[in-house]
């Protein structure tokens, strides 16, 4: 069974959606939310690698141009 967002499910039921449609919609939103968290995690790693690379380049430039 897939993860569901309970509040969304309840809101859809209260708005008049059938139980099956509300279940499918809340599961789809939960899946989308999970994918977004994965993307955010990957972007955080890439940002850290960018800072490490920048620090390395600055260290090389200082070493080359600083007497």
C-alpha positions in Angstrom: 0.0 0.0 0.0 1.3 3.4 -1.0 1.8 6.3 1.4 -1.2 8.7 1.6 -1.5 12.2 2.8 -4.3 12.0 5.4 -5.4 15.6 5.4 -5.5 15.8 1.6 -7.5 12.6 1.6 -10.0 13.9 4.2 -10.3 17.3 2.4 -11.1 15.6 -1.0 -13.7 13.3 0.7 -15.3 16.3 2.3 -15.2 18.2 -1.0 -17.3 15.5 -2.5 -14.8 13.3 -4.3 -15.3 9.5 -4.3 -13.2 7.5 -1.9 -11.3 5.8 -4.8 -10.4 9.1 -6.5 -9.4 10.7 -3.2 -7.2 7.7 -2.4 -5.5 7.8 -5.8 -5.0 11.6 -5.7 -3.5 11.6 -2.2 -1.1 8.8 -3.1 0.0 10.6 -6.2 0.7 13.8 -4.3 2.6 11.8 -1.7 4.7 10.2 -4.4 5.4 13.5 -6.0 6.4 14.9 -2.5 8.9 12.0 -2.1 10.5 12.7 -5.5 10.8 16.4 -4.6 12.6 15.5 -1.3 15.1 13.3 -3.3 15.8 16.1 -5.7 16.4 18.6 -2.9 18.8 16.1 -1.2 20.7 15.7 -4.5 20.9 19.5 -5.0 22.2 19.9 -1.5 25.0 17.5 -2.3 25.8 19.2 -5.5 26.0 22.5 -3.7 28.5 21.1 -1.3 30.6 19.7 -4.1 30.5 23.1 -5.8 31.9 24.8 -2.7 34.6 22.2 -2.3 35.6 22.6 -6.0 35.6 26.4 -5.7 37.8 26.2 -2.6 40.2 23.9 -4.5 40.4 26.3 -7.4 41.1 29.2 -5.1 43.8 27.3 -3.3 45.5 26.5 -6.7 45.3 30.1 -7.8 46.7 31.3 -4.5 49.5 28.8 -4.8 50.3 29.8 -8.4 50.1 33.5 -8.1 51.2 34.2 -4.5 54.9 34.5 -4.2 
